[in-house]
């Protein structure tokens, strides 16, 4: 698990939301690694699905439709991350606004939620993320189920669009990053591939 949390911390080191929430590089690296360790241990390994490559070059964390939405205990669990955050003062209201908008925007319709997809920076652009997505998206297509995600990195929108996700909205804060909300309807089976 520590290998995956360190991988995801490296993958999200330059993410606009990470840059906004955490302090300098060392603080950010430690805070992100702790955050992802908590996510893995208490959420995705327990209630969801965690996919990685044999060499741990990337990871995809998925929540099924049956997984409970975050609650009070989830907030308590992330308390060890709080000392690494740089959200005090003027940012506090922005972050609270962002968290509330984030939860309101999540669709109520049954769907699979891609909570995190990250690839080690030196392996980005080599198909790692695409292969991890395909594992679950192919199953969702076969089962006729949609998927949802949020992205805080604008350059990732084209990547997700290639996999069938469409931007359905945005969440912004006055001094913070934009989150793009993305939805993917299941694709019908490829009839040519079945012949």
C-alpha positions, 0 to 999 in steps of 0.5 A: 500500500505504501508503494501505491500511496507514494506513486499517487503522491508523485502522480498528483504532485503537479495537480492544481488541486494539490498545489492549492491545498498543500504547502511546499514540495516536501509538505505536499509530497508527505501530505499527499502520500498520507492522504492516499494511504488513508483513501486506500486503506479505509475506502477503496481497498475496503469498499471499492476496487484498486487496479494497478500494473505489475510494476506499480506504474499507475493506479486506478481507484474505483467506487461501485454504486453500492459504496457509501458516500463520504460521511463524518468518519471519513472526515475524522480519518483524514485528520492526520493530513490536516497539518500538511494543508495550507488552507487556513485564513482566506482559503478556508471558506473557499475550500469549504465551498469547494467541498460542498459543491463537490458533494452536491454535483456528484450524480445521484444516478447509479454509476461507478466513480473513478476517484483517482487515476494516477500514473508515475510521472516518468511513465505518463503518455505511455498507455498506463492510464488507458490500460487501467481505465479499459479494465473497468470501462469494458466491464461497465460497457458490458453491464450497461453502467455509466461512470463519473469523475472530476478532474482538476487538470485541464490537460486531462480532459482530452484524455478522458474524452478519448475514453468516452467521458464528457464534461457536464459541469464545472466547480470553481472557487474565487482563488482556487482551481477549477474542477471539471465534472465528467460523465460517461454513458456506457458504450454498446458492444463493438459488433465488428469485434464480435465477428 
